[in-house]
Amino acid sequence: MVARRACDGCAVRKTRCDGQCPCIQCLNADLDCTFRKVHKRPGPKGPRKATRERLLRAIVQDVQRGVTESKNIPEDTGQSVTIPAALPADTGQLSPERIPLSSICSCLEIYRDRLYSIWPAVDSQALASRLTDCDPENDPEIYALATSVCAATLSQLRLDAVPVSSSRFEAETLRARSTYDYRERVSLSSVLTSFFLHSYYGNTSRRKSSTLSLREAIAFADLISLQSTCLNEAADSKEREHYLRVYWLLFITDRGHAMQNNVPATMVRISRLPSAWSPNGQNRWGPFVRLIQLFLQADKPLIESLVQGDSSAAAFSQTQIGDIQNRLRNLGSSPLDATETERADILVTQHWMRTLLWQLSISHFVMNSTDRDDAFSLMHPASIGRDLLATMSSMPHETFELHGPGMEMKLFDIANALLDVNVVLSSVSSSLTARQYPKNIMIELSRVISSMTLTKSSPLRTLQQRMAEIDIFMEVHPQLLLNFHERGSSQVPEETLQWSNSPTN
């Protein structure tokens, strides 16, 4: 009978061993009979190098597509595969493509420090703690929320030159969601995950995906009765305030997205606003409340007229539109506790809405060509541009860049209205001074937008193309700059505008 394991001597000499110690072969040969050699495990010894590289290549492609199962393994080309730094090494866990917790927590800290004032919806420290305490495989909903926050944060700040890119975080969010029926297991985390995916897609110029994700977030909010919780007096006050911030964040995002993309708005305004005060007595959310108030002031005429194409705008009298313009102008002052990032959001949104209302007015009312501070003047965009430049001159450009492409679109809309004024004045006005004033404002505003844009964005290219078409160049006469202190409406320092000394053609 052959032994299941041969001794060392029989194994080397390839003779039959009886498995005894000493065995008969070693006794006959006068050898020491030992069993020290460690035998290798029988069966397949693992994939060859080329096979391993094919598998890793497939995993990388699947992560980028946001799926978990490989469908088409690429053919072996004989070339080595470079695995991105974003893909962690295989630690023997079930999901080797999962993003390391340390990378997620680092992004959550960036969100807390730089973007929480813009999206005051997620307690990043509590989320990181929950991730640390649980297994993401057992709580994919929380893991998906965390990775969606990271995707939105990195794309908003354009920080893709990091070990884990925003696209990788987005793919992980979709992968985590694919592991459970997230459309049936709806919670506040579901609402927020879809919201942050909307922000990510908006930042990466994926307009349709951005719109669908926002609609999904709003639908989830309806399914969990978010509106009822916000108005429930019996609910825990801390929880209710959190729900209110989420609800109004969805509301102003829905309105801004509708106005910029000409799609219907779906969120319904409610009677309760979030409190500006935190439990420790700080005016923590005052700037956020001010931003909500700006949207509420102009909500009805802008949404009904600009987005839905409703002729009911004619139902608003010139006096009513003028009152809304005055209220918007008065709401522009930000709370004392506002950060520069919050002030930038409030002030640019104020000027943007004033511009949209002016564009609405020219379609329904007779405009004058005299007082540019009049909301019904053809020159009013020049006054708005003047106020905007005063705002931007007092803050570093980084505070505007934090708001991402949404801020660029607002600035583009304001500049575009100014270009319209230049076109009209060039054809109807014989006064060089009247034509030069909005031109000077336009030139300086385009300079500011160009200097703060990190990439050659589509709005900037469109703006530069229009300027070239109507023959606006970057050289102006400094003596043609009109008095920016007129009516005391905006104390713009002389150094606000850096004019060229070159003559105008």
Disulfide bonds with the S-S distance in Angstrom:
none
